[in-house]
Amino acid sequence: TREAARLGIKTCLVVCPFYNKPTQEGLYLHFKAVAEAVPEVDIMLYNIPIFVGVNLEAETVRRLAAIPNIVGIKDEAGINPTQVSDFFLATQDVDAEFAIYNGDDVMLLPTIVQGAMGLVSGGAHIFGQEIRAIFKAFAEGDNEKAKELFVPLYRFCKTTGQNGRILPNSIMRPAIELVTGLDLGPARLPLAPA
């Protein structure tokens, strides 16, 4: 993160430490140390328990939101579909501007309702217009249209999952090659081809 700051990066997405499964206190101390090491950089927490093996809990996020340059969180809501609500409620009186982003395309519509202000999306590379239209419909109060637009995105994302997880890279590569003519080659191991 120091190197990113040296290169002029203004905001860093910092993932929970993986492999050693730290406690909530360990997670707090880790993110606090990162934030203090680069006070000129905004830090966005990245909670993705399905891959790192540990979940950032709402009370820990509340404590972290009090650190001035920790400005938000990207949450992969897979293990707890209402966790965005927990984060929203935990941080509002500490920092009303604390940014809560969903990080899972299939949870887009449910998390908007819970207080997510946006989506950090892999699918937006392909479905950017559709995702924007869902946000627009919701913002305009047209929930039926938002749902109608969301269902095809949801169905597509669910079909590209491996091992119960939406991770379409290895499946999408051959399709992208067919459509664009670009030679992407196979996904890196351990991801198997489609």
C-alpha positions in Angstrom: 0.0 0.0 0.0 3.0 2.3 0.7 4.2 1.6 -2.9 0.8 2.4 -4.3 0.8 5.7 -2.4 4.3 6.4 -3.7 3.0 5.9 -7.2 0.2 8.5 -6.6 -2.7 6.1 -6.1 -5.4 8.0 -4.1 -7.6 5.1 -3.0 -6.6 1.5 -2.3 -8.9 -1.6 -2.0 -7.3 -3.7 0.8 -8.5 -7.3 1.2 -8.7 -9.1 4.5 -5.6 -11.2 5.3 -6.0 -14.7 4.2 -4.6 -18.1 5.1 -4.2 -17.5 8.8 -7.8 -16.6 9.7 -7.2 -13.7 12.1 -9.6 -12.7 14.9 -11.7 -9.6 14.6 -9.2 -7.8 16.8 -6.4 -9.0 14.4 -8.4 -7.7 11.4 -8.9 -4.3 13.2 -5.2 -4.0 14.0 -4.2 -5.0 10.5 -6.4 -2.4 8.7 -5.6 0.2 11.3 -1.8 -0.3 10.6 -2.3 -0.1 6.9 -4.4 3.1 7.2 -1.8 4.7 9.6 1.1 3.7 7.2 -0.5 5.8 4.4 -2.6 8.6 5.9 -2.6 10.4 2.5 -4.5 7.4 0.9 -8.1 6.5 1.2 -8.6 2.9 2.2 -11.6 0.8 1.2 -11.9 -2.5 3.1 -12.5 -5.6 0.9 -14.5 -8.3 2.6 -14.6 -11.5 0.7 -14.9 -14.3 3.2 -15.6 -17.0 0.7 -12.0 -16.7 -0.6 -10.0 -15.5 2.4 -11.7 -17.6 5.1 -12.6 -14.8 7.5 -15.5 -12.4 7.6 -15.2 -8.7 8.7 -18.0 -8.3 11.2 -20.1 -5.2 11.5 -18.7 -4.1 14.9 -15.2 -4.3 13.5 -16.2 -2.3 10.4 -17.8 0.2 12.8 -14.5 0.6 14.7 -12.6 0.9 11.4 -15.0 3.6 10.1 -13.8 5.9 12.9 -10.3 6.0 11.3 -10.3 9.0 9.0 -8.8 7.5 5.9 -10.9 4.3 6.0 -13.7 5.5 3.8 -15.7 2.4 2.8 -16.1 -1.3 2.2 -16.6 -3.6 -0.7 -18.6 -6.6 0.6 -19.0 -9.9 -1.1 -22.3 -10.7 0.6 -22.3 -14.4 -0.2 -22.2 -15.8 3.4 -24.7 -13.3 4.8 -27.1 -11.7 2.3 -28.1 -9.0 4.9 -24.6 -8.1 5.9 -24.8 -4.8 4.0 -27.6 -3.7 6.3 -25.4 -4.6 9.3 -22.6 -2.5 7.9 -25.0 0.4 7.1 -26.5 0.4 10.6 -23.1 0.0 12.3 -21.4 2.9 10.6 -24.1 5.6 10.2 -23.4 7.3 13.5 -19.7 7.0 13.2 -19.3 8.2 9.7 -22.5 9.0 7.7 -20.4 9.2 4.5 -18.9 5.7 4.9 -19.3 4.1 1.5 -20.8 0.7 1.4 -20.4 -1.1 -1.9 -21.7 -4.5 -2.9 -19.1 -6.7 -4.6 -21.4 -9.5 -5.9 -23.4 -9.0 -9.1 -26.1 -11.5 -8.1 -26.7 -9.5 -4.9 -27.0 -6.1 -6.8 -30.7 -5.4 -6.3 -31.1 -6.8 -2.7 -28.1 -4.8 -1.5 -29.3 -1.5 -3.0 -32.4 -1.8 -0.9 -30.2 -2.4 2.2 -28.1 0.7 1.7 -25.3 -0.2 -0.7 -24.4 2.9 -2.6 -23.0 1.0 -5.5 -21.5 -2.1 -7.0 -17.9 -3.0 -7.5 -18.6 -5.4 -10.4 -16.8 -7.8 -12.6 -19.9 -8.2 -14.7 -20.0 -4.5 -15.4 -17.3 -5.1 -18.1 -20.0 -7.0 -20.0 -23.3 -5.7 -18.5 -22.4 -2.1 -17.7 -25.4 -0.6 -19.4 -27.8 -3.1 -17.9 -26.4 -2.5 -14.4 -26.7 1.3 -14.8 -30.3 0.8 -15.9 -31.1 -1.2 -12.8 -29.6 1.6 -10.6 -31.6 4.2 -12.6 -34.9 2.4 -12.3 -34.4 1.9 -8.5 -33.4 5.6 -8.0 -36.6 6.6 -9.9 -38.7 4.4 -7.6 -39.6 1.9 -10.4 -39.0 -1.3 -8.5 -40.8 -3.5 -10.9 -38.6 -2.3 -13.8 -35.5 -2.7 -11.6 -36.5 -6.3 -10.8 -37.3 -7.0 -14.5 -33.9 -5.7 -15.5 -32.1 -7.6 -12.7 -33.5 -11.1 -13.4 -31.6 -11.8 -16.6 -28.4 -10.5 -15.1 -29.0 -12.7 -12.0 -29.8 -15.8 -14.2 -26.7 -15.3 -16.3 -24.4 -14.9 -13.4 -25.8 -17.9 -11.6 -25.1 -20.1 -14.7 -21.4 -19.1 -14.8 -20.6 -20.3 -11.3 -18.1 -22.9 -10.4 -18.4 -24.8 -7.1 -21.3 -22.6 -6.1 -19.4 -19.4 -6.6 -19.8 -16.8 -9.3 -16.4 -16.8 -10.9 -17.0 -16.7 -14.6 -13.5 -16.0 -15.9 -12.6 -19.5 -17.1 -16.1 -20.0 -18.6 -16.3 -16.5 -20.3 -12.9 -16.6 -22.0 -13.9 -18.9 -24.9 -17.0 -16.8 -25.4 -15.0 -13.6 -25.4 -12.6 -15.1 -27.9 -15.5 -16.1 -30.2 -17.1 -12.6 -30.1 -14.0 -10.5 -30.2 -11.5 -12.6 -32.1 -9.0 -11.9 -29.4 -6.8 -14.9 -28.4 -7.1 -14.9 -24.6 -5.9 -18.4 -24.0 -7.0 -20.6 -21.1 -7.5 -19.5 -17.6 -4.5 -20.0 -15.2 -4.6 -23.1 -13.1 -6.1 -24.1 -10.8 -9.1 -22.8 -12.7 -10.1 -25.4 -15.2 -11.5 -24.5 -18.6 -15.2 -24.6 -19.2 
